[in-house]
Amino acid sequence: MNTVTVNASKNYNIYIGSGLINRCGEMIKNELGVCSAAIITDDNVNRLYADRVIASLEEAGFRTVKLVFTHGEDSKSVATYTDILSFLAENQITRSDMIISLGGGIPGDMGGFAAATFLRGIKFVQMPTTLLSAVDSSVGGKTAVNLPQGKNLVGAFYQPDMVICDYSALDTLPDEIFADGCAEVIKYGIILDEEFFSFLKNNDIKENIEYVITRCVELKRDIVCLDEKDTGIRGILNFGHTIGHAIEINSSFEISHGSAVAIGMIIAAKGAFNTGMSEVDLTETIKEVLIKNHLPVSCEYSPEKLFDVACSDKKRAGGSITLIVPEKMGKCVGKKIPVSETLDFIKAGL
């Protein structure tokens, strides 16, 4: 088992190992004490892992209650959020109790936002069961829900008190969901660590899963500790996301987050080179590793459709938008451009 410690507004440990679900009760008890635990999960994860988590918690002395919502992006909504708040109140969860988010990014976001706001903040544990949530959304404290107008427009920064990543849970993931996480893994190499990108180019992610998750978490930890509230360097973690979010929304979320980010990274890299923002064209190098990990590298949407959604993105500020572009492998920067030039950038990247 590997342990990564985050020192932000809240200090906490991230535990990465196999078989941790069966030990989670004792692990949480040792670190946070015994209380009532409200488990927030979706129907797919509930079927696979909730009974084991509850058994471990109750053996350690916790009172447990559980809310299950339907899996999928439609549940990442204000309606689900208010359902969770009502559930917590009905089950008499207090400020000394905790929420445990069990699952991928959506249970993590929903449980985290509820923990940030219920009774003005209660303890919060992340238990990611997808690669994407293990390396990205479970770490760093971003919590949010979607509005019809866009993704993640309502939320809060709220660090967890503990993260337990049992990577044996990844064995039950469909191939396409595992590939989603690979997009975020590859992103870390592009934006922060050329050596790690080379490792991914030459090695299999699944066969090196503990190292891969640990390295991604370390890289994100370092960025979060420098810029917890996302006002500066943390913005580079959004590489591929501005256009990726536009792809997701244009597809009515038929295209998954990881697939959309993969395409968004290609558009950003190609657009950066073709508009002179980058002196190096990384498009084919990135494309090779994405394809190796069964990710798409193109989309059918017109530049105009992508532009319309991208310019409603929360990274827009007044008449400008910040795009994350690679200067070279292992180094990305934010480039603020007028909204009026964004369409040309997207065209240059397609």
N, C-alpha and C positions, 0 to 999 in steps of 0.2 A: 504493500500500500504506500502511495506517495501522499505527502501533505504539502499544500501550498497555503501560505498565510497572507492574507490581505490586510494591510494597515491603511484604512481609509477613515471616514467619519465613524465607522464601527470596525473594530478589528475582528476578524473571523478566520476560521480554517476551512479549507476545501480538502476533503478526503477523497482520494481516487484509488479504487481497488476493485477486486472481484469478490462477490459474495457479501457486500456490505448491507444489502437490504435485510438480510437475516440478522444482522447485528445492530441495526439502526437504533433500536430502543435503548440499548445500553450506551451506545455512543452519544446519543442526544442527552440522556440522563447525566452522564459524566460531565458533559460540557455546559448544559443549560438547566439542569435540574428537572424534577418531575412536575407535571402540571396536566391540564387538559390540552389535547392536541386535536385540532380540526384539520382533517386531511382534505385537500382540494385536488381533484383529479378528473380525468375524462373517462368515458365508458370503455375505451380500448385498454387503457392502462389499469383501470379498476379491475378488469377481468384477469389481467396478467399478474399484478403485483400487490394490489391493495390488501388482500388477506394476509400476505406475509408481513407487510409493514405493520398492520394492526396487531398481529400476533406478537411481533417483536416489541412493539410499544407497550402493549398491555402486560406482557411478561415483565417489563421493566417498571411497571406501576402507573403508567399513563391511563387516563380516561380518554377514549377516542370517540370522535364523531366524524362523519364523512359526508361530503357533498360531491356528487358525480354529475357532470354535464356532458352533453353530446360533443364528441371530438370534432375538430374542424374550426376553420377561421370564423365561421358564423357565430361561434360561441364567444369569441374574443370581443365582447360587446358590453355596452353600459347595462343592458338588461341582465346579463349573466353576473356582472359585478354587483348589481343591487340584490340579486338572488343570494349571492354569497354573504353580503352584509346581513340580510334578514336571517339567513341560516345561522350565522354566528350569534346574533342576538337571541334567537329562539333557543339556542343550545347553551346560553348563558356563558359564553366565552368571555373571560375577563382580561384585564391588562397584564395579569401574570401568566396567561396562557399563551398558546402559539398556534400558528398556521404552518402546516407542512404541505408544500406544493409537490405533488408526485406526478411526474410525466415530462412532457416536452415543453416547448416555449410557451404555449398557450396556458396550461395550468400554472406555469411559473409566473407569467405576467398577471394572470387573474388573482392568484393567491397573494402575490407580492403587493399588488395595488390595494387589495383588501387589507392586508397586514399594515400597510403604510397609513391607512385612513381610518380603520375601525378603532374606535376609542383613542384616536389620534396616534395610533401606532402600537402594535404588539409584536412579540417575538415571531421570527420567520425562519423556516428551514427549507432549503431547496433540495429536492431529490430528483435530479434529472435522469430521464430514461431514454433520451435520444442523444445522438452525437452532437446535433446542433445545439441543444440546450446545455449539454455538458461543457462544450468548449466556448460557448458564447453567452446565451441569455441567462444562465443561472448565476453568472459571475458579474459583478459590477454594479448592481443595484438599480438598473433601469426596469421600471414596471409601467405597463400601459395597456389601454384598450383602444380599439378602433372606433372610428365614426364612419358613417356612410361616405364622408368626404375624403377619408384617407386613413392610413394605418398609424397607430400609436399616437394619436393626437391628444389623448387625455391620459395622464399618468403622473408618476412621481419617482424621484430618486430615493430608493430605500434599500439599503444594503441588507442582505440576509445575516442571520446570526451564525449560520453554519451551512455548508454545502456537503452533501454526501453523494458522491458519484460512483455508483456500482456499475462498472462497464460491462458486466455480464448481462445486464438488461439489454444491451445493444444486440445481443444474439437473436432476439425475437423481432428485430426491426425488418420490415420489407426492404428490399434492396434500394428502392427509390427513396425511402426515408433516410436510410444510412447515407446515400449519396448527397442528400440535402445538407447533412452535417459536413460532408467532405468539402463542400463549397466554402464554408466558413473556415475550415482548417486551412485550405489553400490560401484563402485571403490573408491569414496571419503571416504566411511566408512572404507574400507579395508586399505587404505594407511594412513589415518590421524585421524580417530575418531571412536573408538570402540563403544562408546555410540550411535553414529549415526547409525552404522551398526546394533546394537541391535534394534534400533527404526525401521529400514527398515525390519528387520526380523519379527517384531511383528505388523507392521502397513501397511496399503495400501498407496502407493505413491500417487495415484490420489486423494485420500480423504484428503491428507495433503500437497497438491501441493505447496502452498505458503511457508510453512515452509521448505519443501524439497529443493525447488529452492534457497531460501535464505541461508540455511545452506551450500549448495554446493558452492554457490557464495562466501560466507564468507571464506570457507576453501581455495578455489582457490585464492581469494584475498590475503590471508595471505602468501601463497607460492609465488605468483607473486611479492609481495612487497619485499620479501627476495631475490628473484633471477629472476629478470625480463627477463634477456637474456638467461636463461636456461643453465647456466654453472655449476650449483650445485644442490641444493635440489629440484628445479623445475622438475628435471628428474623423480622424483617419480610419477608425474602425468602421465607418460608413462607406468604405470603398465598395462600389458596385450596388449600393443600396438605394440611392436616389432614383436611378433609372430602374433598378430591380423592383422597387415598390410600384413604379408606374406599370411595369410588366404584369406584376401580380394583379393589380386593380383592373387593368385592361382585360385580363383573362377571367375576371370574376373569381379569382383565386383558384382557377383550374391549374395554373402553373404554380408550383410550390415555391416557398420562400427561397430555399437553397438553389433551385433551378433558376429562379428569377435573378438572384444575386450573381450566379455564374455568368449569365448573359450580360448583366449589368457591368460586371468587371471587364468583359471583352469590349463592350461599347465604350467604357471609360478609357481603357488602355488605347484602343484604336483612335478614339476621338482626340485624346490628349496628343498623340503623335501627329495626327493629321492637321491639328490646329496649332502646332508648335509649342504646346505646353510641356511636352516631353521630348528630349532629344533621342530617346531610345524607344523603338517599337517593340513592346513586350507581348504584342497580341498573340503571335504564334506560339511563343513559349508558354504563356498562360493557357492557351487553348489546348495544347498538348496534354497538360496535367489534368485539366478539367475533363477532357474526353476519356483519358485513362481511368478516371473515377466516375464514368457514366453520367456526366452532366452535359446539358445542352449548351451550345455556344452561339445560338442565333434565335431570333424571334420573327414573327410575321407582322408585327404591329408597325404602323407607319410612324415616321418621326413626329408627325403632328399629334398623333394620339399619345405617344409617350411624353411629348412636351407638355400637353395640357395637364396631365396628372403630375408630372415632375415639378411643375411650377406651383403646385399647391402643397408641395412637400414642406415639412416643418423646418427644413434646413434653409428655406428661403427667408431672406430678411429684406423687407421693402422691395426695392427694385433690383435686387441682386440675389444670386443663389451661389452657394459654395459647393463646388464639385471636388471630389477627392480623386486625384490623378497620380499615377506612378511617375516619379522622376527617373528611377532605376529600380531594378529588382531589390526588394528589401527596404525601399524608401518611397512612401507616398506623402503628398502634401495637399493641403486645401487651396483651391484656386477660386477666388470670388470673381464671378463674371456677371455682367448685366443679364437680367432675365431675357432681354431681347436677343442675346447671343446664344442662349441655351439650345434653341432649335438647330442652329447651325452646328453646334457641338455634337448633338445627337445624330444629325445627318452624317457628320464626319466619322462617326463611330459605327454606323450600320453598314 
